[in-house]
Amino acid sequence: LSSHQTSRSLEMELLASTPLLRSDGSNVAASSLGTALIAFYFSAHWCPPCQQFTPTLKDFYEEVNGEDEKRKFEVVFVSSDDDEAQCLDYFKNHHGDWLLLPYSSPLRNELKRKYGVCAGKEKEAVGVVERREGIPGLVVVRPDGSELEFNGREAVEKSGPPIVKKWIAKV
């Protein structure tokens, strides 16, 4: 079996049992997503590059998913904000209609460690040994949690919505 055909990673098992939030405050079970692609969006309100990329990602997300109830591409925001209040304000007022991994979830730091993406100022506290990318970072994964596209931000900016078809073909 290739690495992306193995059983789901521990992080994806934990994600499946973690209630995620939409911007309207409703809970969504990750296990009910049924999407081909999940992208973890590592970001924070205080980060100027994040402030620049978030509207681009919002437009991309809306164009890819349109009015379709069954989304092809789901984003899960993994916050690097300083506290929960900042995280929620940024999420509700600036993000698309995607999902938030609760600020209090231990999975937030697990994902930062797994993919090596975090703000420089939190690297030591989070325990990221090898920081592969700062924020904003967009890591697209298969349903089992294996990495499909580490440089999702760059791909979104350069290729736009057509990139999703290429990603889905690799699942």
Disulfide bonds with the S-S distance in Angstrom:
none
